[in-house]
Amino acid sequence: MGFKISVDTGGTFTDVVVSDRSGTFTIGKALTTPARIFDGMRDAIAAAADQIGLSFAQLVAETDLLIYGTTRATNAIVTKTAAKTAFLTTRGFPDTLVLKEGGKFRPHDFSRDYPEPYIPRRYVYEIDERVNAAGIVVRELDRAQVQSTLAEIATRGFEAVAVCLLWSVLNPAHEEAVGTLFEEVLPGVPYSLSSRLVPIMREYRRASATAIDASLKPLMQRHLRELEADLQAAGYRGNIFVSTAAGGCNSIEALVERPIFTIGSGPAMAPIAGITYSRLENLGENVIICDTGGTTFDVGVVRDGALTFNRDTWLGPRYTGDLLGIAAVDMRSVGAGGGSIAWIDDGGLMHVGPQSAGAVPGPACYGRGGTLPTVSDAAAVLGYFDPDYFLGGRMVLDVAAARAAMAGLATTLGLTIEETAWRILTLAGDLMMRAVADVTINEGINPRESTIVAGGGAAGMNIMLIAKELGCDHVVLPKTASALSAAGMQYADIVAEEVGSLYCLSNRFDFARVNALLDTLEARVLAMRDKLPDQTGPVTLEFYGEARYQAQVWELDTPFPDTPLPSRRFAGQAELDAYVGNFHDLHERIFAVKDLGSAVETVSWKVRLTVKLDAPATRLETPVEGASPSVSGHRLCFFGGAEPVRTPIYKAADIRPGHTITGPAVVEEPTTTLVVYPDMSAHVSAAGHYRLNIQ
């Protein structure tokens, strides 16, 4: 195998990680170019190639595998630039997207308008047909009406169509018939069928996922095909995979059919890097991942070595936003990245985010026309950045512009510019701590018993302060921290899954129907494997049921007993008892209670396919004993006091495994900066990662 390249395009920066046969990682970073993503990708790859001693063309030509993660789908939804989409549903149910799930945080607050549906009500078409809750057709599909509806859709200029008919999860015949008519009447117009995409119960979730997926198809099909063409034109001849929200990657062919899985695909890779680095440092299987980018702070957890998944991923606020509806890696985001803007409300309180300066114009210190104060501007004012060494010297910071951006806030607050900058940094840290609490304490996880793996270009600014407040003793800032999601792609495998709905109670279990559904799901995922390149590795299959106690609202992904594949079916009561036992244990671990006397009901069944890809080798160096790196210089930095502190500066080139750096200090990596606060320290492990000591 030659080189392996992973690319993560964020809202501000495009991160690239290149690995070679020896396990050496090289990071390239460039500003994202929203108008044409490949331009920023090329700049980032070229930056990495320059460090390796190759040209861009040479590196691309010698690369066997490229994995790409993108925010294009997410941005299209946020900016409302997805395709004009029609929604087809069963007659009598036109308001599924309008009513959403009906929830509201303030039920008696009528000062806000009801949220707009993802697809406007005037774009909804009712189809004459009906399947009941038993999957029995009680009204045949009116094919003539469907044909006339499709003709009207063509006349009105719709670019995509979402189809979600009632109870198609139990009997998809009518949706499949609509799909066939599409191919005849509107060939080439993208469409999504809910029974193929997310055959799950709960009508709004299925409808929302189908609507989102259909609206993204024209954009993402064009984007991924153009990217593929750009890479081939640049001389790339290897395989291309795209990261997904399911915690792995898949082929372009698979994702142009299901583009919804590209939403949040970049952040979904960070937990893979997190558990990999925690294991490498022998710090356990429970990990908190903190990824601080230019636009957002993303946080998630790995529990007992396994990624956590969530079907409650909302695009926008809960209940008033739009529900993704698919099982995605559980990463929560708050607007507290390096580019997040600080502002004061009408009551005189200061806030950070969620508005971001983005890549254009970016923070004021970037010197690209930004005038509003951001978290990165605060770090520049506090002296944490070397203006001449940002991005390894490829970008010069304008500290004077950062101070000018702070001046208005400082005047309003009656503080010095440095005091204002410190407040911005600590306020951003408070937001981050609340986000960590949301995925740990609120979910029954003790942060003190977990390892923090910090990443993102802005991670090193305040991760030690956050860990101190949380009481975490084990904190790792990887060498690849500035590109944590892209680094996770280096260790990712191909992942795909198929879901089917079939309601069953453990005390009235239908063995034959469940096993028949599992046969169907297994055949579907294995068919996906047949479409992958021949160079891909061994296959594993995992079987799950989405189960709950009877009358509960939400389900838990419950694994089947760990038995050889041929017997991973319910042959009899013994297999069912083992599965139910797994659910009881899982429920107790998460909620600290189990009810052995209650029946367990399963609403959906899932088969997950994993195809192993070659991961980079682990490279360890012999640590030096009892040494500290040489100091490259000093700079005046502020750490919350009234006066600046003369602070030693360390360059990455002078740091070796075994070195310990005592605070106050600033460590300057080419693509990130680590601030070691007073009374804290950082130790460099054999793998070259920073082990942060808070006490």
CORGI-V472740 format. One record per pair of residues at least 4 apart in sequence whose ideal C-beta (glycine too) atoms are under 6 Angstrom apart, sorted by the first residue. I is the first residue (numbers start at 1). J is the second residue. If there is no record, write none. Layout:
I:J
I:J
This chain:
1:64
1:614
2:62
2:63
2:64
3:18
3:20
3:62
3:63
4:19
4:65
5:18
5:63
5:66
6:17
6:67
6:486
6:489
6:490
7:16
7:41
7:68
8:15
8:69
8:266
8:485
8:486
9:14
9:32
9:37
9:70
9:71
10:293
11:295
11:358
12:294
12:295
12:339
12:358
12:359
13:29
13:294
14:30
14:32
14:40
14:41
14:44
15:29
15:483
15:486
16:28
16:44
16:45
16:48
17:25
17:27
17:483
17:486
17:487
17:490
18:26
18:48
19:25
19:490
19:616
20:24
23:616
23:617
23:618
23:619
25:480
26:48
26:51
26:52
27:483
27:671
28:44
28:45
28:47
28:48
29:44
29:391
29:671
30:40
30:43
30:44
31:359
32:40
32:359
33:39
33:40
38:42
38:230
45:56
46:56
49:54
49:56
49:59
54:58
54:59
57:235
60:234
60:235
60:236
61:235
63:238
64:238
65:238
65:239
66:240
67:241
67:249
67:489
68:242
69:243
69:265
69:266
71:75
72:223
73:216
73:220
73:259
73:262
73:263
74:263
75:79
76:81
76:82
76:219
77:82
77:315
82:215
82:216
83:159
83:160
83:215
83:218
84:158
84:159
85:119
85:160
85:162
85:214
85:215
86:123
86:153
86:158
86:161
87:119
87:123
87:124
87:162
87:211
88:125
88:127
88:163
89:93
89:164
90:165
90:166
91:126
91:128
94:124
94:126
95:99
96:203
96:204
96:207
97:117
97:118
97:119
97:207
98:117
98:121
100:204
101:204
103:319
104:319
115:320
118:211
118:322
119:123
119:211
125:149
128:142
128:145
129:139
129:141
129:174
130:138
130:139
131:137
131:167
131:171
132:136
132:138
133:167
135:170
135:171
141:174
141:177
146:178
146:181
147:185
150:185
150:186
153:158
154:186
159:218
160:190
160:214
160:215
160:217
160:218
161:191
162:192
162:210
162:211
162:214
163:175
163:178
163:193
164:194
164:206
164:207
164:210
165:174
165:175
168:172
168:175
168:194
168:195
169:199
169:501
172:176
172:195
175:193
175:195
179:193
181:185
182:186
182:191
183:187
190:217
190:218
192:197
192:210
192:213
192:214
194:206
194:210
195:199
197:210
197:213
198:206
198:209
198:325
198:326
199:499
199:500
199:501
200:206
200:501
200:604
201:501
201:603
203:207
204:208
205:323
205:325
208:322
208:323
208:325
209:325
209:326
212:260
213:260
216:220
216:259
217:221
217:259
219:223
220:224
220:259
221:256
224:252
224:256
228:252
231:236
239:533
240:252
241:249
242:255
243:249
243:265
243:269
243:489
244:250
244:261
244:265
245:261
245:263
245:264
245:265
245:268
245:328
246:495
247:268
247:307
247:329
247:495
248:492
248:493
248:494
248:495
249:492
249:494
250:254
250:255
250:494
250:496
255:259
255:262
264:268
264:328
266:485
267:298
267:331
268:329
269:485
269:488
269:489
270:289
270:291
270:484
270:485
270:488
271:289
271:300
271:302
271:307
272:488
272:491
272:492
273:484
273:487
273:488
274:287
274:289
274:302
274:453
275:287
275:302
276:491
277:453
277:476
277:478
278:283
278:287
278:451
280:687
281:476
281:685
283:451
283:474
284:451
285:304
285:305
286:450
287:302
287:451
287:453
288:301
288:450
288:452
289:300
289:453
290:299
290:454
291:298
291:455
291:456
291:484
292:297
292:456
292:458
292:459
293:337
293:456
294:337
294:338
294:339
295:337
295:339
295:356
296:333
296:335
296:337
297:334
297:336
297:337
297:432
298:331
298:333
299:332
299:435
299:436
299:439
300:330
300:331
301:308
301:439
303:308
307:329
308:330
309:327
310:330
311:327
313:324
313:328
314:318
314:321
314:323
315:321
315:322
316:321
317:321
332:435
332:438
332:439
334:431
334:435
335:340
335:353
335:354
336:340
336:352
336:353
336:428
336:431
336:432
338:375
338:376
338:458
339:356
339:357
339:358
339:363
339:374
340:352
340:353
340:356
340:375
341:355
341:372
341:374
342:352
342:373
342:424
343:351
344:350
344:412
345:349
352:427
352:428
357:362
357:363
357:370
357:374
361:368
361:369
361:370
362:366
362:368
362:370
363:370
363:374
363:376
363:377
364:370
364:371
364:377
364:401
364:402
364:405
365:377
365:380
365:397
365:398
365:402
367:398
371:405
373:377
373:405
373:406
373:409
375:428
377:402
377:405
378:421
378:424
378:425
379:384
379:385
379:461
380:385
380:397
380:399
380:402
381:402
381:403
381:406
381:417
381:421
382:421
382:638
383:635
383:636
383:637
384:666
384:673
384:675
385:390
385:397
386:668
387:397
387:399
389:393
389:668
390:395
390:397
391:395
392:670
403:417
406:410
406:417
406:420
406:421
409:420
410:415
410:417
410:420
413:420
415:419
415:420
418:638
422:640
423:427
425:462
429:462
429:465
429:466
432:466
433:466
433:469
436:440
437:441
438:442
439:443
440:445
440:447
447:470
447:472
448:471
451:474
452:467
452:472
452:475
453:476
454:459
454:463
454:477
455:459
455:481
455:484
457:482
457:672
459:463
459:481
460:477
460:672
460:673
460:674
460:675
461:675
464:677
464:680
464:692
467:472
467:475
467:694
468:694
475:692
476:689
477:481
477:674
477:690
478:689
479:688
479:689
480:487
481:672
482:671
482:672
483:487
490:616
491:615
493:610
493:612
493:613
494:611
495:610
496:525
496:528
496:609
497:606
497:608
498:521
498:524
498:525
498:607
499:604
499:606
500:517
500:521
500:605
501:604
502:517
503:603
504:509
504:510
504:514
504:602
505:599
505:601
506:580
506:599
506:600
507:599
509:576
510:514
511:570
514:570
515:569
515:570
517:605
521:607
522:607
525:607
525:609
529:539
532:536
536:611
537:612
538:612
539:611
540:610
542:608
543:560
543:568
543:607
544:557
544:559
544:606
545:558
545:602
545:605
546:555
546:603
546:604
547:555
547:558
547:583
547:600
547:602
548:552
548:555
549:595
549:598
550:598
550:599
550:601
556:586
558:582
558:583
558:586
559:582
560:568
560:579
561:578
563:567
563:568
570:575
570:576
571:575
573:577
580:600
583:600
584:594
587:591
587:594
588:594
620:686
620:687
621:657
621:686
623:657
623:658
623:686
624:656
624:658
627:659
628:659
629:650
629:654
629:655
629:659
630:654
631:648
632:649
632:651
633:649
634:646
634:648
635:647
635:649
636:644
637:645
637:647
638:644
639:645
639:678
645:664
647:664
647:666
648:665
649:666
650:661
650:667
651:668
652:669
655:659
655:684
657:684
657:686
657:688
659:684
660:681
660:683
661:665
661:676
661:682
662:681
663:676
663:677
663:678
663:680
664:678
665:676
666:675
667:674
668:673
676:680
676:682
680:694
681:693
682:690
682:692
683:691
685:689
685:691
